[in-house]
Amino acid sequence: MRMRIAIAVAGMLVSAPALAGPCNGNLCNADELAPVFAKLAAKTRGTRPVHILQIGDSHTAGDAITGAWRDLLQARYGGGGRGVLAAGRPYAGYLTRGVTATMSSGWRVNGTFGAGSAQPRPAIGVAGFSMTSTTPGASMSLTSDGAQSFDRFVLCAIARPGAGALMVRIGAAESRFDLDSNTERPECRTFALDRPNPSVTVTADGAPVTITSWGTFRDNGGVVLSNVGVVGSQLIHFSRTDDAVLKEEFRSYRPDMIVLAYGTNEGFSPSVSPFGYETTLRSAIGRLRRLAGNVPILMLGAPDAASRQLALLNNAPGGAVSCSVPAVRVTTAVPVVVPAVVAPSAAGQDMDATIAALAAQSGSSAPVVVPVAATTTTTVKPAVSGLFVPPGMRAVRDIQRRIAGELGLAFWDWGARMGGPCSSTQWVRGTPSRMRGDYVHFNSLGGRDIAGRLQADLDAAGMPR
């Protein structure tokens, strides 16, 4: 297999976006996404896929929603690869739907939040994590399922004086990515393949090296949806990423749309400062536009979620919304299979003969029991007390909506599309359940539901079919 290594340098021109109108619906300012819609309509085979890059918290990291949305988009437009990921396995339980990531010992994890976030730490990019080798020979691999095979692999790392190298093996071909440099700088290297491949292995060679992210792509049109999220994080933690690393990664990964998906952890903060959050949000949007260019941005408003933590009852101006619900009696139909009717004896009284005939139908000499009642079952879902939506959730969502209108971002009201305040109780307690028992996170079924609602609103706004 031949690999062509490309290292390109490109400048980015940034112009001020036009102000959008007030945001009053579930999906506002959708015309800001027109450039993405136009690229999707082109459906040009043999070219780079349309790249949607979602940055966020655990809702993004878990991939229940983004994974379902990826499935919808790739079924419609074609698969463009798995996209950008944090390299290796940065934490226990790391989910990589569509691909399997493995990692040997000999790596130190650095992050923008949680374990590995303390200073000093190496520069971190869009994935929210970086991995630094501590022993030569430490390795990590990425193996895709059949649908996510790739013909372009991108590896981003930090070049610095005295750094080692990364050996990149794809199929039978191996290349050396030397990171020893006179100055410290981020560098992304692209490995273009002459045919799709399912796996890649990266091995540290020599002195320590730091990897900031990697990604796999299929250059045959279609769509690639990257999900890069950090569990428990807020948008302010994204400010801990490095400008130079982000700029180099955006240049190499070339997102066509950025989705910002924060807000739950902000809304669940012990104290929410509306002014402070607005400042953080404006700064982050300006920074993304400066480093990525005028890429269209879709901001997802915070979803509905509920808590029992009394410390959050007054975490922002306004009152909490009570979500307590009474016990509910649920009656569920139970399917009953009744064998075909067998006529009894002419006298209508010979039940032994009837049972024998039923046994003969079943292929067994044992008697057959014919159920004649109890076609429903009743259970009681216990009452829920002490559950409420913290006022911080509304404060955050209102700011997101307003800033989207003022700065020209598309905005999707995730909470409203769930059903508004306290709808999380129905998503948890409904049959089947679509959220986990924490009233915050979605299960696979809920992820598919949210993805479907988002896609339906985008379709109604003009996303080509």
C-alpha positions in Angstrom: 0.0 0.0 0.0 1.3 3.4 -0.9 1.0 6.4 1.5 1.4 10.0 0.4 2.4 12.3 3.2 1.0 15.8 2.9 2.0 18.8 5.0 0.2 22.0 3.9 0.2 25.5 5.3 -2.8 27.7 4.6 -3.8 31.0 5.9 -7.3 31.8 7.1 -9.2 35.0 6.5 -11.9 35.9 9.0 -14.6 38.5 8.3 -17.3 39.6 10.7 -20.5 37.7 10.4 -23.8 39.5 9.7 -26.1 39.8 12.7 -29.0 37.4 12.7 -32.5 38.1 13.8 -34.1 37.3 17.2 -34.3 33.5 17.8 -37.8 32.5 18.7 -38.3 28.9 17.3 -36.9 25.5 17.9 -34.3 26.0 15.1 -33.2 29.6 14.6 -31.0 31.3 12.1 -30.8 28.1 9.9 -29.8 30.3 7.0 -26.4 30.5 8.7 -26.0 26.8 7.7 -26.6 27.5 3.9 -22.9 26.8 3.0 -23.1 23.4 4.6 -26.4 22.6 2.9 -24.9 23.6 -0.5 -21.9 21.2 0.0 -24.3 18.4 0.9 -26.4 19.1 -2.2 -23.3 18.8 -4.4 -22.7 15.1 -3.4 -19.4 15.0 -5.3 -17.8 11.6 -5.3 -14.0 11.3 -5.0 -13.7 14.5 -2.9 -13.3 15.2 0.8 -16.5 14.5 2.8 -18.5 17.2 4.4 -17.1 17.4 7.9 -19.3 18.2 10.9 -17.2 18.7 14.1 -19.1 18.6 17.4 -17.4 19.9 20.6 -19.0 19.4 24.0 -19.4 17.6 27.3 -20.5 14.1 28.2 -23.5 14.2 25.8 -20.9 14.5 23.0 -18.3 12.2 24.5 -20.8 9.3 25.0 -21.7 9.4 21.3 -25.3 8.1 21.9 -26.7 11.2 20.1 -23.8 12.0 17.7 -23.5 8.3 16.8 -27.1 8.1 15.9 -26.9 11.4 14.0 -23.8 10.1 12.2 -25.8 7.0 11.1 -28.6 9.1 9.7 -26.3 11.4 7.8 -24.1 8.6 6.4 -27.1 6.6 5.4 -28.3 9.5 3.4 -25.1 11.0 1.9 -22.5 8.2 2.2 -19.8 7.5 4.7 -16.9 9.8 5.0 -15.0 8.0 7.8 -15.1 8.2 11.6 -13.5 11.6 11.9 -11.5 13.2 14.7 -10.9 11.4 18.0 -8.8 11.8 21.1 -5.8 9.5 20.6 -5.6 6.2 22.4 -7.9 5.6 25.4 -7.7 8.8 27.5 -10.0 7.4 30.3 -11.7 4.2 31.4 -15.0 3.7 29.6 -13.9 5.7 26.6 -16.4 5.1 23.8 -15.4 5.0 20.2 -18.5 3.9 18.3 -17.6 2.5 14.8 -14.0 2.0 15.7 -12.0 0.2 18.4 -9.1 2.1 20.1 -6.5 0.2 22.0 -3.4 1.5 23.9 -0.4 -0.1 25.6 1.1 1.1 28.9 3.6 3.9 28.7 1.4 6.9 28.0 0.5 9.8 30.3 -2.9 11.4 29.8 -3.3 15.2 29.8 -6.7 16.8 29.7 -8.6 20.1 29.9 -10.7 18.9 32.8 -10.5 16.2 35.4 -7.6 13.8 35.8 -4.5 15.1 34.0 -5.6 18.7 33.9 -3.3 20.1 36.5 -0.5 22.4 35.4 2.1 21.9 34.0 0.6 20.0 31.1 1.5 19.8 27.4 -0.5 21.7 24.8 -3.9 20.3 24.2 -6.1 20.6 21.1 -9.7 20.2 20.0 -10.0 16.6 21.4 -9.6 17.9 24.9 -6.8 15.4 25.6 -3.2 14.8 24.7 -1.1 11.7 25.2 2.6 11.8 26.1 4.8 8.7 25.8 6.8 7.8 28.9 8.6 4.8 27.5 9.9 4.0 24.0 7.8 1.4 22.2 4.5 2.6 23.7 1.8 2.1 21.1 -1.8 2.7 20.3 -4.1 1.4 17.5 -7.3 2.3 15.9 -9.3 -0.4 14.1 -12.5 0.4 12.2 -15.5 -1.7 11.4 -16.3 -2.3 7.8 -18.4 0.9 7.4 -15.6 3.2 8.8 -12.6 2.1 6.8 -10.5 5.0 5.7 -8.2 6.2 2.9 -6.8 9.2 4.8 -5.3 9.3 8.3 -4.4 12.5 10.1 -2.1 12.5 13.1 -1.5 15.6 15.1 1.4 16.0 17.6 3.8 18.5 19.2 7.2 19.0 17.6 9.9 20.3 20.0 13.7 20.2 20.5 14.8 16.7 21.5 11.4 15.0 20.9 11.3 11.5 19.6 9.4 10.2 16.6 6.2 8.3 15.8 6.2 5.2 13.7 2.9 5.0 11.7 2.0 1.6 10.3 -1.0 1.2 8.0 -1.2 -2.2 6.4 2.2 -3.3 5.3 3.5 0.3 5.0 5.3 2.1 7.8 6.3 5.8 7.9 8.3 7.8 10.4 6.9 11.1 11.8 10.0 12.8 13.2 9.1 15.4 15.9 12.6 16.7 16.8 12.5 20.5 15.9 14.4 23.7 16.6 11.2 25.2 18.0 8.1 24.0 19.8 5.1 23.9 17.4 2.1 21.8 16.6 2.3 19.7 13.5 -0.4 17.6 11.8 0.6 15.0 9.2 -1.8 13.5 6.6 -1.3 10.0 5.3 -3.2 9.5 2.1 -3.8 5.9 1.0 -4.4 4.4 -2.4 -7.2 2.2 -1.1 -9.4 1.9 2.1 -7.8 0.4 5.1 -9.3 -0.7 8.4 -6.5 -0.1 10.9 -3.5 2.0 12.0 -0.9 1.6 14.7 1.2 4.4 16.1 4.3 3.6 18.1 6.6 6.0 20.1 10.2 5.8 19.1 13.0 7.3 21.2 12.5 10.4 23.4 9.0 11.3 24.7 6.4 12.5 22.2 3.0 14.1 22.6 0.0 13.4 20.4 -2.9 15.8 20.5 -5.5 14.0 18.3 -5.9 11.7 15.3 -8.6 11.1 12.7 -9.7 8.8 9.9 -11.5 9.9 6.8 -12.9 8.4 3.5 -12.4 10.8 0.6 -15.3 9.7 -1.6 -17.8 12.4 -0.8 -20.4 11.7 2.0 -20.3 13.0 5.5 -18.0 12.6 8.5 -19.3 13.6 12.0 -16.6 14.0 14.6 -17.5 14.0 18.3 -14.9 15.4 20.7 -16.2 15.7 24.2 -14.9 15.8 27.8 -17.0 14.3 30.5 -18.1 16.8 33.1 -16.6 19.8 31.3 -17.9 23.2 30.7 -17.3 25.6 27.8 -14.8 27.6 30.0 -12.6 24.5 30.1 -12.3 24.5 26.3 -10.3 27.8 26.8 -7.5 25.6 28.2 -6.8 24.3 24.7 -3.9 25.9 22.9 -4.5 28.4 20.1 -1.6 27.2 17.9 -2.7 23.6 18.3 -6.3 24.4 17.5 -5.3 26.4 14.4 -3.2 23.6 13.0 -5.8 21.0 13.7 -8.6 23.1 12.1 -6.3 23.6 9.1 -5.8 19.9 8.8 -9.3 18.6 9.7 -11.1 21.3 7.8 -14.5 21.3 9.5 -17.4 22.5 7.3 -19.6 23.1 10.4 -18.9 23.3 14.1 -21.5 22.2 16.6 -21.2 23.6 20.1 -22.9 21.3 22.6 -22.4 22.6 26.2 -24.7 23.9 28.9 -25.7 21.0 31.2 -22.7 21.3 33.5 -23.0 25.1 33.5 -26.6 24.9 34.4 -25.8 22.5 37.2 -23.0 24.7 38.7 -23.5 25.6 42.4 -23.6 29.3 41.3 -24.4 30.5 37.7 -23.3 34.0 36.9 -25.2 35.1 33.8 -22.7 37.8 33.1 -19.8 35.4 33.5 -21.3 32.7 31.2 -22.2 35.3 28.5 -18.6 36.5 28.6 -17.3 32.9 28.3 -19.7 32.2 25.4 -18.9 35.3 23.4 -15.1 34.7 23.9 -15.3 31.1 22.8 -17.3 31.9 19.6 -14.9 34.7 18.7 -11.9 32.4 19.3 -13.4 29.6 17.1 -14.0 32.0 14.3 -10.5 33.5 14.6 -8.8 30.1 14.5 -11.2 28.1 12.2 -12.3 30.8 9.9 -15.9 31.7 9.3 -17.1 28.1 9.6 -20.8 28.0 10.2 -21.6 27.2 13.9 -24.7 25.4 15.2 -25.2 25.9 18.9 -27.2 23.3 20.7 -29.1 24.8 23.6 -28.9 22.9 26.9 -31.2 19.9 27.1 -33.8 19.5 29.8 -32.4 17.8 32.9 -33.3 17.5 36.6 -31.6 17.1 40.0 -32.3 16.5 43.6 -29.3 18.5 44.9 -30.7 21.1 47.2 -27.6 23.3 46.6 -28.9 23.9 43.1 -32.3 25.2 44.1 -31.2 28.8 43.8 -28.1 28.6 41.7 -29.2 31.4 39.4 -31.8 34.2 39.3 -35.4 32.8 39.0 -36.9 29.8 40.7 -36.4 26.1 40.2 -39.1 24.1 38.5 -40.5 21.3 40.5 -40.6 18.0 38.6 -42.1 15.7 41.4 -44.7 13.3 40.0 -47.1 10.9 41.7 -47.1 7.2 41.5 -48.3 5.8 38.2 -50.1 2.5 37.7 -49.0 1.1 34.3 -51.0 -1.7 32.6 -49.1 -3.6 29.9 -50.6 -6.0 27.4 -49.1 -9.5 27.6 -49.2 -11.4 24.3 -51.0 -14.8 24.7 -50.5 -17.6 22.2 -53.6 -19.8 21.9 -53.3 -23.0 19.9 -55.7 -23.7 17.1 -59.2 -24.7 18.1 -59.7 -28.5 18.2 -63.3 -29.7 18.1 -64.2 -32.0 21.1 -66.1 -35.2 20.6 -69.6 -35.2 19.1 -71.1 -35.3 22.6 -69.1 -32.2 23.5 -68.0 -33.7 26.8 -64.9 -35.8 26.0 -62.2 -33.4 27.4 -59.6 -36.2 27.6 -59.8 -36.6 23.8 -59.6 -32.8 23.2 -56.4 -32.6 25.3 -54.9 -35.6 23.5 -55.6 -33.9 20.2 -53.8 -30.7 21.4 -50.8 -32.7 22.6 -50.6 -34.3 19.2 -50.6 -30.9 17.5 -47.6 -29.8 19.7 -45.7 -33.0 18.9 -45.6 -34.0 22.6 -47.5 -36.5 24.6 -47.6 -34.1 27.6 -50.8 -32.3 28.3 -51.1 -28.8 26.7 -52.3 -25.9 28.9 -54.5 -23.4 27.1 -54.4 -19.9 28.7 -57.8 -18.4 28.8 -57.3 -15.1 30.8 -54.7 -12.7 32.2 -53.8 -10.9 29.0 -52.5 -7.8 30.8 -50.1 -7.1 33.7 -50.2 -4.1 36.0 -47.1 -2.5 37.7 -46.8 0.7 39.8 -44.0 3.2 39.1 -43.3 4.8 42.4 -43.7 8.5 43.0 -40.8 10.8 42.4 -40.2 13.6 44.9 -37.6 16.3 45.4 -36.8 16.4 41.7 -36.4 19.9 40.0 -34.9 21.7 37.1 -32.2 24.1 38.6 -32.8 27.8 37.6 -29.3 27.8 36.1 -30.5 25.6 33.2 -32.9 28.2 32.0 -30.4 31.0 32.6 -27.8 29.2 30.4 -30.3 28.4 27.7 -31.7 31.9 27.5 -28.2 33.3 27.1 -27.3 30.8 24.4 -30.4 31.7 22.4 -29.9 35.4 22.7 -26.1 35.3 21.8 -26.8 33.0 18.8 -29.1 35.7 17.5 -26.7 38.5 18.2 -23.6 36.8 16.8 -25.2 35.0 13.8 -25.1 31.4 14.9 -27.7 28.8 14.2 -29.4 27.7 17.4 -31.4 24.5 18.2 -33.5 24.4 21.3 -32.8 20.9 22.6 -34.7 21.4 25.8 -37.9 22.6 24.0 -37.7 19.7 21.5 -37.7 17.3 24.5 -40.9 18.9 25.7 -39.7 21.7 27.9 -39.0 21.9 31.7 -39.4 18.5 33.5 -39.7 16.6 30.3 -36.7 14.5 31.4 -39.1 12.8 33.9 -41.1 11.4 31.0 -38.0 10.4 29.1 -36.8 8.5 32.2 -40.1 7.0 33.3 -41.7 6.4 29.9 -42.0 2.9 28.4 -39.5 2.3 27.0 -37.1 4.6 28.9 -35.0 7.0 26.8 -32.9 8.6 29.5 -30.9 7.1 32.4 -32.0 7.3 35.9 -29.8 10.3 36.6 -32.3 12.5 34.6 -29.4 13.9 32.7 -27.9 11.4 30.3 -29.6 9.6 27.4 -29.5 5.9 26.6 -29.2 4.5 23.0 -32.9 4.8 22.3 -33.0 8.4 23.6 -29.9 9.2 21.5 -31.6 8.0 18.4 -34.7 10.0 19.3 -32.8 13.3 19.8 -30.8 12.8 16.6 -34.0 12.2 14.7 -35.6 15.4 16.1 -32.6 17.4 15.3 -32.3 16.0 11.8 -36.1 16.6 11.2 -35.7 20.3 12.1 -32.6 20.6 9.8 -34.6 18.9 7.0 -37.5 21.4 7.5 -34.9 24.2 7.3 -33.7 23.1 3.9 -31.0 20.4 4.4 -31.0 18.5 1.1 -32.3 15.0 1.1 
